Amino acid sequence: MQLILDVQSRQQTGSTVKQVRAEGFVPGVVYGQGTAATHLKFKEIDLVRLLRGGAATHLIELHGLEARPVPVLMRQVQRHPTRHHMLHVDFYAVQMNVAVRTEAPITLTGASPAVTQGAIVLHNLDRLEIECLPGDIPDAIMADISKLAEIGDLLRVSDLVAPAGVTVLSDPEEVVVSLAAPRAAEEEAESAGDVQDVKVIPSPREKAAA
């Protein structure tokens, strides 16, 4: 899956960033190993569309900065506290031959026969922390629930199969999906509280580069 974001370089920094926003752009910066920080701007709607396609955890190509596209990962999105529109975005420029740490969404596949008997499927974990080459970042990692036959059955991180070249860093004992009785599922949902966004964690090599 190829995700492309058209950007423009910008000179404005500091207080003049307000001018960038007034012109309908979102300010941002791209940095990385062996790459000087470059200030840029883009249309918010363009990144919103990419986010709907999985850009939060996938490789993005920035077009418009150099003669060739710049492959990046999103590192941080700052949003307005009440209006929630984007205020600033950090991108990390990757080298295609150097492994990175990021996250991959978990997609449930198959159908549990216990659901027809009233069991409720609880999707306890929706992302895995992984390490791989940028070109090997998967669209998703599958969790097949067809073998969950009774209430109480579950799948852990260790039960999932990652694609070739992908190392899973999440706790292997963490529960990904489980089957619960309807009443137990309602109680768990009430006690879960608000779900917070999971931020991508740079590897030690990335931290040193930044």
RODO-2510 file (C-alpha; in nm, 4 decimals, decimal comma):
residues 210
     n   res          X          Y          Z
     1     m     0,0000     0,0000     0,0000
     2     q     0,1557     0,3288    -0,1149
     3     l     0,0657     0,6438     0,0793
     4     i     0,1683     0,9768    -0,0731
     5     l     0,1525     1,3193     0,0912
     6     d     0,2192     1,6338    -0,1124
     7     v     0,4141     1,8878     0,0936
     8     q     0,5926     2,2189     0,0476
     9     s     0,9053     2,3436     0,2235
    10     r     0,8603     2,6494     0,4454
    11     q     1,0845     2,9065     0,6053
    12     q     0,8463     3,0248     0,8742
    13     t     0,9194     2,9060     1,2265
    14     g     0,8160     3,0201     1,5723
    15     s     0,5389     3,2778     1,5964
    16     t     0,5049     3,3119     1,2168
    17     v     0,3679     2,9550     1,2067
    18     k     0,0310     3,1243     1,2614
    19     q     0,0605     3,2622     0,9092
    20     v     0,1036     2,9111     0,7710
    21     r    -0,2155     2,8004     0,9457
    22     a    -0,3987     3,1138     0,8309
    23     e    -0,3168     3,0148     0,4721
    24     g    -0,4899     2,6795     0,5268
    25     f    -0,1802     2,4669     0,5825
    26     v    -0,0545     2,2531     0,8711
    27     p     0,3104     2,3137     0,9664
    28     g     0,5390     2,0180     1,0190
    29     v     0,8978     1,9011     1,0278
    30     v     1,0838     1,6006     0,8914
    31     y     1,4058     1,4731     1,0483
    32     g     1,6001     1,1493     1,0619
    33     q     1,9319     0,9726     1,0567
    34     g     2,1755     1,1680     0,8434
    35     t     1,8992     1,4141     0,7483
    36     a     1,8900     1,7780     0,8550
    37     a     1,5553     1,8898     0,9970
    38     t     1,3392     2,0391     0,7220
    39     h     1,0324     2,2503     0,7924
    40     l     0,7333     2,1837     0,5705
    41     k     0,3617     2,2451     0,5306
    42     f     0,0696     2,0520     0,3845
    43     k    -0,3087     2,0527     0,3570
    44     e    -0,4723     1,8888     0,6590
    45     i    -0,7388     1,7132     0,4496
    46     d    -0,4627     1,5331     0,2560
    47     l    -0,3198     1,3757     0,5723
    48     v    -0,6665     1,3034     0,7106
    49     r    -0,7350     1,0925     0,4027
    50     l    -0,4089     0,9049     0,4519
    51     l    -0,4867     0,8429     0,8186
    52     r    -0,8083     0,6736     0,7127
    53     g    -0,5897     0,4439     0,5043
    54     g    -0,3578     0,3548     0,7901
    55     a    -0,0932     0,6277     0,7701
    56     a    -0,0516     0,6363     1,1484
    57     t     0,1488     0,3128     1,1334
    58     h     0,2515     0,2895     0,7682
    59     l     0,5255     0,4252     0,5480
    60     i     0,4415     0,7582     0,3815
    61     e     0,6161     0,9142     0,0832
    62     l     0,6597     1,2911     0,1032
    63     h     0,6488     1,4480    -0,2413
    64     g     0,7662     1,8024    -0,3081
    65     l     1,0759     1,8407    -0,0892
    66     e     1,3442     1,6800    -0,3028
    67     a     1,3906     1,5391    -0,6503
    68     r     1,2846     1,1990    -0,5199
    69     p     1,0168     1,1036    -0,2631
    70     v     1,1208     1,1018     0,1034
    71     p     1,0012     0,7870     0,2905
    72     v     0,8845     0,8741     0,6424
    73     l     0,6883     0,7518     0,9421
    74     m     0,4623     0,9756     1,1487
    75     r     0,6119     1,0386     1,4913
    76     q     0,3859     1,2945     1,6599
    77     v     0,0655     1,4838     1,5874
    78     q    -0,0206     1,7906     1,7950
    79     r    -0,3902     1,8800     1,7985
    80     h    -0,5960     2,1720     1,9233
    81     p    -0,7269     2,0805     2,2718
    82     t    -1,0919     2,1552     2,1922
    83     r    -1,1286     2,1785     1,8144
    84     h    -0,9011     1,8746     1,7584
    85     h    -0,7646     1,9939     1,4252
    86     m    -0,3936     1,9395     1,3556
    87     l    -0,1495     2,2043     1,4808
    88     h     0,1838     2,0407     1,3933
    89     v     0,3132     1,7042     1,2692
    90     d     0,6565     1,5431     1,3093
    91     f     0,7756     1,2973     1,0451
    92     y     1,0780     1,0682     1,0771
    93     a     1,2751     1,0070     0,7581
    94     v     1,3758     0,6406     0,7371
    95     q     1,6449     0,4525     0,5504
    96     m     1,4959     0,1586     0,3650
    97     n     1,7804    -0,0719     0,4716
    98     v     1,7614     0,0129     0,8446
    99     a     1,5032    -0,1521     1,0734
   100     v     1,2552     0,0694     1,2588
   101     r     1,0189     0,0195     1,5493
   102     t     0,6553     0,1007     1,4865
   103     e     0,3108    -0,0503     1,5382
   104     a     0,0886    -0,2710     1,3246
   105     p    -0,2889    -0,2984     1,3652
   106     i    -0,4433    -0,6340     1,4544
   107     t    -0,7301    -0,7504     1,2331
   108     l    -0,9667    -1,0256     1,3478
   109     t    -1,0453    -1,2927     1,0901
   110     g    -1,2700    -1,5963     1,0878
   111     a    -1,5817    -1,6564     1,2979
   112     s    -1,6033    -1,8141     1,6404
   113     p    -1,8699    -2,0868     1,6646
   114     a    -1,9330    -1,9775     2,0249
   115     v    -2,0804    -1,6472     1,9054
   116     t    -2,3909    -1,8305     1,7826
   117     q    -2,4326    -1,9550     2,1401
   118     g    -2,4258    -1,6021     2,2814
   119     a    -2,0556    -1,5495     2,3476
   120     i    -1,9160    -1,1975     2,3075
   121     v    -1,5838    -1,1335     2,1313
   122     l    -1,3640    -0,8900     2,3275
   123     h    -1,0901    -0,7290     2,1183
   124     n    -0,8517    -0,6520     2,4046
   125     l    -0,5486    -0,5408     2,2011
   126     d    -0,5710    -0,3661     1,8663
   127     r    -0,2020    -0,3010     1,7845
   128     l     0,1314    -0,4778     1,8145
   129     e     0,4675    -0,3136     1,8591
   130     i     0,6978    -0,4481     1,5889
   131     e     1,0438    -0,4045     1,4387
   132     c     1,1244    -0,4509     1,0706
   133     l     1,2589    -0,2817     0,7611
   134     p     1,0369     0,0082     0,6453
   135     g     0,9393    -0,1790     0,3319
   136     d     0,8226    -0,4787     0,5364
   137     i     0,5745    -0,2929     0,7598
   138     p     0,2534    -0,4976     0,7264
   139     d    -0,0906    -0,3494     0,6619
   140     a    -0,2107    -0,5612     0,9554
   141     i    -0,1372    -0,8756     1,1539
   142     m    -0,4196    -1,1283     1,1502
   143     a    -0,5797    -1,2932     1,4526
   144     d    -0,7925    -1,5939     1,3538
   145     i    -1,0755    -1,6409     1,6056
   146     s    -1,2323    -1,9420     1,4355
   147     k    -1,0654    -2,1776     1,6853
   148     l    -1,2132    -1,9988     1,9872
   149     a    -1,4939    -2,2423     2,0649
   150     e    -1,5984    -2,1724     2,4251
   151     i    -1,6441    -1,8825     2,6649
   152     g    -1,3080    -1,8183     2,8275
   153     d    -1,1044    -1,9127     2,5200
   154     l    -0,8499    -1,6508     2,4157
   155     l    -0,5621    -1,5638     2,1867
   156     r    -0,2378    -1,4158     2,3171
   157     v     0,0275    -1,2228     2,1291
   158     s     0,2331    -1,5417     2,1134
   159     d    -0,0490    -1,7097     1,9169
   160     l    -0,0249    -1,4625     1,6286
   161     v     0,1934    -1,5212     1,3251
   162     a     0,3878    -1,2195     1,2004
   163     p     0,4895    -1,1898     0,8345
   164     a     0,8431    -1,2779     0,7314
   165     g     1,0945    -1,0134     0,8342
   166     v     0,8755    -0,8756     1,1135
   167     t     0,9729    -0,9162     1,4808
   168     v     0,6965    -0,8725     1,7388
   169     l     0,8121    -0,6766     2,0453
   170     s     0,4847    -0,6754     2,2416
   171     d     0,4525    -0,8915     2,5537
   172     p     0,3872    -1,2464     2,4237
   173     e     0,1523    -1,3154     2,7175
   174     e    -0,0726    -1,0162     2,6528
   175     v    -0,4300    -1,1113     2,5575
   176     v    -0,5333    -1,0035     2,2084
   177     v    -0,8897    -1,1348     2,1933
   178     s    -1,1111    -1,3395     2,4244
   179     l    -1,4617    -1,4824     2,4510
   180     a    -1,6851    -1,3742     2,7368
   181     a    -2,0410    -1,4233     2,8515
   182     p    -2,2642    -1,1228     2,7669
   183     r    -2,2859    -0,9969     3,1278
   184     a    -1,9090    -1,0208     3,1827
   185     a    -1,8458    -0,8378     2,8551
   186     e    -2,0716    -0,5487     2,9602
   187     e    -1,8947    -0,5139     3,2956
   188     e    -1,5516    -0,5127     3,1299
   189     a    -1,6587    -0,2495     2,8778
   190     e    -1,7864    -0,0239     3,1594
   191     s    -1,4583    -0,0505     3,3530
   192     a    -1,2319    -0,0045     3,0493
   193     g    -1,2607     0,3764     3,0437
   194     d    -1,1376     0,5928     2,7598
   195     v    -0,8957     0,4376     2,5132
   196     q    -0,5893     0,6505     2,4441
   197     d    -0,3971     0,6661     2,1165
   198     v    -0,0819     0,4565     2,1138
   199     k     0,2255     0,6484     2,0058
   200     v     0,4948     0,4965     1,7908
   201     i     0,8161     0,4427     1,9908
   202     p     1,1437     0,5126     1,8106
   203     s     1,4220     0,2581     1,8415
   204     p     1,7449     0,3513     2,0221
   205     r     1,9075     0,4094     1,6837
   206     e     1,6277     0,6484     1,5865
   207     k     1,6541     0,8325     1,9191
   208     a     2,0262     0,8855     1,8634
   209     a     1,9597     1,0159     1,5130
   210     a     1,6914     1,2601     1,6277
***
